[in-house]
């Protein structure tokens, strides 16, 4: 060895430096590299790349010139080399540039670990926290293993071998761009298409394409809705009318019912003030009783219109489920209100009976008057 050094055949090697080598031979578990030493140095698969390849030929081929890192000088092979570490040192520099530029890069998901996913990037091992994967919570992360995602480096420390990625931050930026574009184009009173994203007790959230708007339960249908799930389901494609929106708070108020004509007006056209109808009592209140004239069309019988007698509470006269004849005494189309009366049905009936009685009396009195006139002439 000393003879070779004296002849200048052997190079000077220093631990922790990167040198060039040529791949001389490749088998399943190692690659043999000539770096100018007295013999070829084997590099095991685990030191060829990350993640560890199944076969060395998946990473290098005979004749390749590669960078290798001198881990240690000595041992049975004369030195210990690592292509993986050499690649890592270059990769850390590249990763720092990517981090500084806030660029998006592809990462490969390699393993599911506690708190998130282990990933590979340019031969470096990184971590993708569960909270940085999607915009929403993910219960099962195993489906991501083996897949590739675009991500951004959000934390880097080469000394601590710390490399943390985020896919969520890219989604947030994409969402913010879509929201900004949507808010700029949104107009009150226009009708848009949307998809039901989530149904809650007080309404439904509609995805307008990057931003959600709320349809309150009162704006779901012209008919009474007990619960939003009775009329709408997540995933439904719907037309919505933009009622209002606030660019500052990014709140959008929507309506589904206002995309169609209110059927109340079609129904009320069949009724007129002064006409009589038979309806069903559907609700009692402190100020009267509500009667259903037909599905989706209710009217109010105020307490004073329940009876000719003084009534304190509606249940003194009617109960829910009763079918009763009423008179329509007022229709307010602007406020969609119908005033009904039971008392006036009785009053009208009494008046009609009295009018009939007067007619009969008039008929009976008319012949007597004629006879009296004849007697007077005689």
C-alpha positions as CSV (number, residue, x, y, z in Angstrom):
1,X,0.0,0.0,0.0
2,X,2.8,2.4,0.9
3,X,4.4,1.5,-2.5
4,X,1.2,2.5,-4.3
5,X,1.0,5.8,-2.3
6,X,4.6,6.6,-3.2
7,X,3.9,6.0,-6.9
8,X,0.9,8.4,-6.7
9,X,-1.6,5.7,-7.7
10,X,-3.5,5.9,-4.4
11,X,-5.5,9.1,-3.6
12,X,-5.6,10.9,-0.3
13,X,-9.0,10.1,1.3
14,X,-10.6,12.1,4.1
15,X,-13.5,11.1,6.2
16,X,-16.8,13.1,5.7
17,X,-15.9,14.3,2.2
18,X,-17.7,13.6,-1.1
19,X,-15.7,12.0,-3.9
20,X,-16.5,10.5,-7.3
21,X,-16.7,6.8,-8.0
22,X,-17.4,4.4,-10.9
23,X,-19.8,1.5,-10.5
24,X,-17.8,-1.7,-11.5
25,X,-20.3,-4.4,-10.5
26,X,-23.8,-4.7,-9.3
27,X,-25.5,-7.6,-7.5
28,X,-28.8,-7.8,-5.7
29,X,-27.6,-6.5,-2.3
30,X,-24.7,-4.1,-3.2
31,X,-23.0,-2.0,-5.8
32,X,-19.2,-2.2,-6.1
33,X,-17.5,1.2,-6.7
34,X,-14.0,2.1,-7.8
35,X,-12.9,5.4,-6.1
36,X,-9.2,4.9,-6.9
37,X,-8.5,2.8,-3.8
38,X,-6.6,-0.5,-4.0
39,X,-9.9,-2.4,-4.3
40,X,-13.6,-1.8,-5.2
41,X,-15.7,-0.8,-2.2
42,X,-19.1,-2.4,-1.8
43,X,-22.0,-0.1,-1.0
44,X,-25.0,-2.0,0.5
45,X,-28.5,-1.2,-0.6
46,X,-29.4,0.7,2.5
47,X,-26.6,3.2,1.7
48,X,-27.5,3.5,-2.0
49,X,-30.8,5.3,-1.6
50,X,-33.8,6.1,0.5
51,X,-36.1,4.3,0.7
52,X,-33.9,1.2,0.6
53,X,-34.2,-0.5,-2.8
54,X,-35.0,-4.2,-3.1
55,X,-32.3,-4.6,-5.7
56,X,-29.1,-2.4,-6.1
57,X,-29.7,-2.4,-9.9
58,X,-32.9,-0.3,-9.3
59,X,-30.6,2.6,-8.3
60,X,-27.3,2.2,-10.3
61,X,-25.9,0.4,-13.3
62,X,-22.4,-0.7,-14.2
63,X,-20.4,2.2,-15.7
64,X,-22.3,4.9,-13.7
65,X,-20.2,7.7,-12.2
66,X,-21.7,8.6,-8.8
67,X,-21.0,10.8,-5.8
68,X,-20.2,8.9,-2.6
69,X,-19.6,10.1,0.9
70,X,-16.7,8.7,3.0
71,X,-18.3,7.6,6.2
72,X,-15.2,5.9,7.7
73,X,-11.7,5.0,6.6
74,X,-10.7,1.5,7.8
75,X,-12.4,-1.9,8.3
76,X,-12.2,-5.0,6.1
77,X,-12.9,-3.1,2.9
78,X,-10.6,-0.2,3.7
79,X,-13.4,2.3,3.9
80,X,-17.1,2.7,4.3
81,X,-18.9,4.6,1.5
82,X,-22.5,5.9,1.2
83,X,-24.2,7.2,-2.0
84,X,-27.3,7.9,0.1
85,X,-25.5,10.3,2.3
86,X,-23.8,12.1,-0.6
87,X,-27.2,12.5,-2.2
88,X,-28.6,13.7,1.1
89,X,-26.0,16.5,1.4
90,X,-26.8,17.7,-2.1
91,X,-30.5,17.2,-1.4
92,X,-30.4,19.2,1.7
93,X,-29.0,22.2,-0.2
94,X,-31.7,21.7,-2.9
95,X,-34.3,21.4,-0.2
96,X,-33.2,24.7,1.4
97,X,-33.6,26.4,-1.9
98,X,-37.0,24.9,-2.3
99,X,-37.9,26.1,1.2
100,X,-36.7,29.6,0.6
101,X,-38.6,29.9,-2.7
102,X,-41.7,28.4,-1.2
103,X,-42.0,26.1,-4.1
104,X,-44.2,23.1,-4.6
105,X,-42.5,19.7,-5.0
106,X,-43.6,16.1,-5.4
107,X,-43.2,13.8,-2.4
108,X,-43.7,10.0,-2.2
109,X,-45.6,8.6,0.8
110,X,-43.6,5.6,2.1
111,X,-45.0,4.7,5.5
112,X,-47.8,5.3,8.0
113,X,-46.4,6.4,11.4
114,X,-47.8,7.9,14.6
115,X,-49.1,11.4,13.9
116,X,-48.8,11.3,10.1
117,X,-46.9,9.9,7.2
118,X,-43.3,9.2,6.4
119,X,-42.3,10.6,3.0
120,X,-39.4,10.6,0.6
121,X,-38.1,13.6,-1.3
122,X,-34.9,13.6,-3.4
123,X,-33.5,10.8,-1.2
124,X,-34.3,12.6,2.0
125,X,-36.7,11.3,4.7
126,X,-39.4,13.8,5.6
127,X,-42.6,13.9,7.7
128,X,-46.1,14.9,6.6
129,X,-48.2,15.5,9.7
130,X,-51.8,14.3,9.6
131,X,-53.0,17.9,10.1
132,X,-51.1,19.0,7.0
133,X,-52.6,16.5,4.5
134,X,-56.0,17.7,3.7
135,X,-58.4,20.6,4.5
136,X,-60.5,18.2,6.5
137,X,-59.8,15.5,9.2
138,X,-58.8,12.1,7.8
139,X,-59.7,9.1,9.9
140,X,-57.7,6.5,7.9
141,X,-54.3,7.6,6.5
142,X,-53.2,4.2,5.2
143,X,-54.8,4.8,1.8
144,X,-52.1,7.4,1.2
145,X,-49.2,5.0,1.5
146,X,-47.5,4.5,-1.9
147,X,-49.1,7.6,-3.5
148,X,-47.4,10.8,-4.6
149,X,-48.5,14.3,-3.5
150,X,-47.5,17.9,-4.3
151,X,-46.3,19.5,-1.1
152,X,-44.4,22.5,0.3
153,X,-41.5,22.4,2.9
154,X,-42.7,24.2,6.0
155,X,-39.8,23.4,8.3
156,X,-36.2,22.4,7.6
157,X,-33.1,21.7,9.8
158,X,-30.4,19.7,8.1
159,X,-28.4,19.3,11.4
160,X,-31.4,17.8,13.1
161,X,-32.4,15.9,10.0
162,X,-35.8,17.6,10.3
163,X,-37.8,18.0,7.1
164,X,-41.6,18.7,7.4
165,X,-44.0,19.0,4.5
166,X,-47.5,20.3,4.0
167,X,-50.0,19.5,1.3
168,X,-52.8,21.4,3.1
169,X,-51.1,24.8,2.6
170,X,-51.3,24.3,-1.1
171,X,-55.0,23.4,-0.9
172,X,-55.6,26.5,1.3
173,X,-53.9,28.8,-1.3
174,X,-55.9,27.2,-4.1
175,X,-59.1,27.6,-2.1
176,X,-58.3,31.3,-1.3
177,X,-57.7,32.0,-5.0
178,X,-61.1,30.4,-5.9
179,X,-62.8,32.3,-3.1
180,X,-61.4,35.6,-4.3
181,X,-62.4,34.9,-7.8
182,X,-65.9,33.8,-6.7
183,X,-66.5,36.9,-4.5
184,X,-65.4,39.2,-7.4
185,X,-68.0,37.6,-9.7
186,X,-70.8,37.1,-7.2
187,X,-74.0,39.2,-7.6
188,X,-77.0,39.5,-5.3
189,X,-80.1,38.2,-7.0
190,X,-78.4,35.9,-9.4
191,X,-79.0,32.2,-9.6
192,X,-76.1,29.8,-9.5
193,X,-75.6,26.0,-9.5
194,X,-74.1,24.4,-6.4
195,X,-73.6,21.1,-4.6
196,X,-74.9,20.3,-1.2
197,X,-71.8,19.8,1.0
198,X,-73.2,19.4,4.5
199,X,-76.7,19.3,6.0
200,X,-77.1,20.7,9.6
201,X,-80.1,21.3,11.9
202,X,-80.5,24.9,10.8
203,X,-80.0,24.5,7.1
204,X,-77.5,23.3,4.4
205,X,-74.1,24.4,3.2
206,X,-73.8,24.6,-0.6
207,X,-70.4,24.5,-2.4
208,X,-70.4,27.2,-5.1
209,X,-67.0,26.1,-6.4
210,X,-64.3,26.8,-3.8
211,X,-66.5,28.5,-1.3
212,X,-69.6,27.5,0.7
213,X,-72.8,29.4,1.2
214,X,-75.6,28.8,3.7
215,X,-79.2,28.1,2.9
216,X,-81.2,28.6,6.1
217,X,-83.9,26.1,6.8
218,X,-86.5,28.8,6.1
219,X,-85.1,29.2,2.6
220,X,-85.1,25.6,1.6
221,X,-88.7,25.3,0.5
222,X,-91.9,27.3,0.3
223,X,-93.5,24.5,2.4
224,X,-92.8,24.1,6.1
225,X,-89.7,22.1,6.7
226,X,-89.2,20.2,10.0
227,X,-85.6,19.3,9.3
228,X,-83.4,20.0,6.3
229,X,-82.7,16.3,5.7
230,X,-86.3,15.9,4.9
231,X,-85.9,17.9,1.6
232,X,-82.1,17.9,0.8
233,X,-79.2,15.4,0.9
234,X,-75.4,15.9,0.8
235,X,-74.2,15.5,-2.8
236,X,-77.4,16.9,-4.4
237,X,-76.9,19.4,-7.3
238,X,-79.1,22.4,-6.7
239,X,-79.9,25.9,-8.0
240,X,-79.5,28.6,-5.5
241,X,-80.3,32.3,-5.5
242,X,-77.7,34.7,-3.9
243,X,-79.5,36.6,-1.2
244,X,-76.5,38.4,0.3
245,X,-72.8,38.1,0.8
246,X,-70.0,39.8,2.8
247,X,-66.5,39.9,1.2
248,X,-65.0,40.7,4.6
249,X,-66.4,37.8,6.6
250,X,-66.8,35.6,3.4
251,X,-70.3,34.7,4.4
252,X,-72.8,34.0,1.6
253,X,-76.5,33.7,2.2
254,X,-78.4,31.6,-0.3
255,X,-81.9,30.5,-1.0
256,X,-83.3,27.4,-2.9
257,X,-87.0,28.3,-2.6
258,X,-86.5,31.7,-4.3
259,X,-85.3,30.0,-7.5
260,X,-89.0,29.0,-8.0
261,X,-92.3,30.9,-7.9
262,X,-94.0,30.9,-4.6
263,X,-96.9,28.4,-5.0
264,X,-98.9,30.4,-2.3
265,X,-99.9,33.0,-5.0
266,X,-101.2,30.3,-7.3
267,X,-103.2,28.8,-4.6
268,X,-104.7,32.0,-3.2
269,X,-106.0,33.0,-6.6
270,X,-108.7,30.4,-6.1
271,X,-110.1,32.2,-3.1
272,X,-111.8,35.5,-2.6
273,X,-112.9,37.7,0.3
274,X,-116.5,37.0,1.4
275,X,-116.4,33.3,0.2
276,X,-116.9,30.3,2.5
277,X,-114.5,27.4,2.8
278,X,-114.2,24.3,5.0
279,X,-110.8,23.8,6.5
280,X,-109.0,21.9,9.3
281,X,-107.7,23.4,12.5
282,X,-103.9,22.8,12.7
283,X,-102.7,24.9,15.5
284,X,-104.0,26.8,18.6
285,X,-102.3,30.0,19.9
286,X,-103.0,32.6,22.5
287,X,-104.4,34.9,19.9
288,X,-106.5,32.4,17.9
289,X,-106.4,29.3,15.8
290,X,-104.7,28.5,12.5
291,X,-106.7,26.7,9.8
292,X,-105.3,24.9,6.8
293,X,-107.4,25.6,3.7
294,X,-105.2,23.3,1.7
295,X,-101.7,22.0,1.7
296,X,-99.4,25.0,2.0
297,X,-102.2,27.5,2.6
298,X,-103.1,28.5,6.1
299,X,-105.3,31.2,7.5
300,X,-105.8,32.7,11.0
301,X,-109.0,32.8,13.0
302,X,-108.5,35.5,15.6
303,X,-110.0,34.9,19.0
304,X,-112.7,37.5,18.5
305,X,-113.7,35.7,15.3
306,X,-114.1,32.3,16.8
307,X,-117.5,32.9,18.3
308,X,-120.1,35.6,18.7
309,X,-119.7,35.1,22.4
310,X,-116.7,36.4,24.4
311,X,-113.9,33.8,24.2
312,X,-110.7,33.9,26.2
313,X,-108.9,30.9,24.6
314,X,-109.3,29.2,21.3
315,X,-109.7,25.7,22.9
316,X,-113.0,26.9,24.3
317,X,-114.4,26.7,20.8
318,X,-112.2,24.5,18.6
319,X,-109.5,21.9,18.9
320,X,-106.7,20.7,16.5
321,X,-108.2,18.4,13.8
322,X,-111.6,20.0,13.7
323,X,-113.0,20.6,10.2
324,X,-115.0,23.8,10.3
325,X,-116.7,26.1,7.8
326,X,-115.2,29.7,7.9
327,X,-115.6,32.9,6.0
328,X,-112.7,34.6,4.3
329,X,-112.7,38.2,5.6
330,X,-109.3,39.5,4.4
331,X,-106.5,38.5,2.1
332,X,-103.1,40.3,2.4
333,X,-101.0,39.1,-0.6
334,X,-98.1,41.4,0.3
335,X,-97.6,39.7,3.6
336,X,-99.2,36.4,2.7
337,X,-101.8,36.5,5.3
338,X,-105.4,35.3,5.3
339,X,-108.0,36.3,7.9
340,X,-110.9,33.9,8.6
341,X,-114.0,34.0,10.8
342,X,-116.3,31.4,12.3
343,X,-118.5,34.0,14.0
344,X,-119.3,35.7,10.7
345,X,-120.5,32.4,9.2
346,X,-123.1,32.3,12.0
347,X,-123.9,35.9,11.6
348,X,-124.3,35.6,7.9
349,X,-126.5,32.5,8.4
350,X,-128.7,34.4,10.9
351,X,-129.0,37.3,8.6
352,X,-129.9,35.1,5.7
353,X,-132.5,33.4,7.8
354,X,-133.9,36.8,8.9
355,X,-133.9,38.0,5.3
356,X,-135.8,34.9,4.3
357,X,-138.3,35.5,7.1
358,X,-138.9,39.0,6.0
359,X,-139.5,37.8,2.4
360,X,-142.1,35.3,3.7
361,X,-143.7,38.0,5.8
362,X,-143.9,40.3,2.8
363,X,-145.5,37.6,0.7
364,X,-148.1,36.9,3.3
365,X,-149.0,40.6,3.8
366,X,-149.3,41.4,0.1
367,X,-152.7,39.5,-0.6
368,X,-154.3,41.1,2.5
369,X,-153.5,44.5,1.2
370,X,-155.1,43.8,-2.2
371,X,-158.3,42.6,-0.5
372,X,-158.4,45.6,1.7
373,X,-158.2,47.8,-1.4
374,X,-161.1,46.1,-3.0
375,X,-163.3,46.5,0.0
376,X,-162.5,50.2,0.2
377,X,-163.6,50.6,-3.5
378,X,-166.9,48.8,-2.8
